[in-house]
Amino acid sequence: MNWNYHEHKLTGKLAEYIDCIWWEDFTHANPDTTHHLLVPDKSIELIFTDSEIHRYIPSLKTEYTRKSQLCGLRTLPQSCTVRKSPVIGIRFFPRTFYRISQVSPIQTINTCLDPQVCLGESFSILEKDIMHASTQEDRVEMIEVYFEKEINALPDQGRDNVYEKAVNQIEQTTGNCTIDQVAKEQHVSIKTLERKFKKNLGLTPKKYSRLVRFVDHFLQTNVSPSKYAPPPAYDYYDHAHFIREVSAFSGLTPKQLGEANLGIQEAFGRQK
């Protein structure tokens, strides 16, 4: 990889909410590459930037142009135009993001919002400080201080333990479990489980399970051109089912996606 990508992992209570703080210099290293295909990657991201990012979702015929933004879970491919790398970004865990969001998670699916709408007016102060900071170390410290304060102020009764355990079960099995199994394990009905997922995640448990399977089994795996048939571990019914699922999330065939240049997603995808 010919560009500088960094991840800072958090500890303690922050590690329940934030997967990592990241930054990169893709546009500096690749000045002629501004247009990118973004496929679902199981992440919710808060991006700090002073340069506009344009996003377009072909299947929905919707587009967004924002500077700093909160990007919700993607279940559809989108095109993205980035002319300047973000200053810094935060990748949240979908499992616990609902605790800190001031809007319903369903409002963040396949879209990007003004961070103040999701996190409150105090975000504007953090954003201003981030933009004026001189080093990434200073920015990381600001982010940690800000979210530690926000998280410590959260009420314990706001947690949905059944929902979070169910998400954890789906993620630990990389999506290879039935919703009936998950509901039984959590001692709730399928209807109750679906209600909790729609409220706290914005997706049904089945849709999230499909997304996890796509990301963990294909996107984050280095697949060679000779291995585009799904191994048994992928738990797809057959090859046709595998193709339909990959196409549904990426808009491409497995072969096309396996050979695609993921650009700004390359560091997050195909890590294994």
Rosetta blueprint (number, residue, H / E / L):
1 M L
2 N L
3 W L
4 N L
5 Y E
6 H E
7 E E
8 H E
9 K L
10 L L
11 T L
12 G H
13 K H
14 L H
15 A H
16 E H
17 Y L
18 I E
19 D E
20 C E
21 I E
22 W E
23 W E
24 E E
25 D L
26 F H
27 T H
28 H H
29 A H
30 N L
31 P L
32 D L
33 T L
34 T L
35 H E
36 H E
37 L E
38 L E
39 V L
40 P L
41 D L
42 K L
43 S L
44 I E
45 E E
46 L E
47 I E
48 F E
49 T L
50 D L
51 S L
52 E L
53 I E
54 H E
55 R E
56 Y E
57 I E
58 P L
59 S L
60 L L
61 K L
62 T E
63 E E
64 Y E
65 T E
66 R E
67 K L
68 S L
69 Q E
70 L E
71 C E
72 G L
73 L L
74 R L
75 T L
76 L L
77 P L
78 Q E
79 S E
80 C E
81 T E
82 V E
83 R L
84 K L
85 S L
86 P L
87 V L
88 I E
89 G E
90 I E
91 R E
92 F E
93 F L
94 P H
95 R H
96 T H
97 F H
98 Y H
99 R H
100 I H
101 S L
102 Q L
103 V L
104 S L
105 P H
106 I H
107 Q H
108 T H
109 I L
110 N L
111 T L
112 C E
113 L E
114 D L
115 P H
116 Q H
117 V H
118 C H
119 L H
120 G L
121 E L
122 S L
123 F H
124 S H
125 I H
126 L H
127 E H
128 K H
129 D H
130 I H
131 M H
132 H H
133 A L
134 S L
135 T L
136 Q H
137 E H
138 D H
139 R H
140 V H
141 E H
142 M H
143 I H
144 E H
145 V H
146 Y H
147 F H
148 E H
149 K H
150 E H
151 I H
152 N H
153 A L
154 L L
155 P L
156 D H
157 Q H
158 G H
159 R L
160 D L
161 N H
162 V H
163 Y H
164 E H
165 K H
166 A H
167 V H
168 N H
169 Q H
170 I H
171 E H
172 Q H
173 T L
174 T L
175 G L
176 N L
177 C L
178 T L
179 I H
180 D H
181 Q H
182 V H
183 A H
184 K H
185 E H
186 Q L
187 H L
188 V L
189 S L
190 I H
191 K H
192 T H
193 L H
194 E H
195 R H
196 K H
197 F H
198 K H
199 K H
200 N H
201 L L
202 G L
203 L L
204 T L
205 P H
206 K H
207 K H
208 Y H
209 S H
210 R H
211 L H
212 V H
213 R H
214 F H
215 V H
216 D H
217 H H
218 F H
219 L H
220 Q L
221 T L
222 N L
223 V L
224 S L
225 P L
226 S L
227 K L
228 Y L
229 A L
230 P L
231 P L
232 P H
233 A H
234 Y H
235 D L
236 Y L
237 Y L
238 D L
239 H H
240 A H
241 H H
242 F H
243 I H
244 R H
245 E H
246 V H
247 S H
248 A H
249 F H
250 S H
251 G L
252 L L
253 T L
254 P H
255 K H
256 Q H
257 L H
258 G H
259 E H
260 A L
261 N L
262 L L
263 G H
264 I H
265 Q H
266 E L
267 A L
268 F L
269 G L
270 R L
271 Q L
272 K L
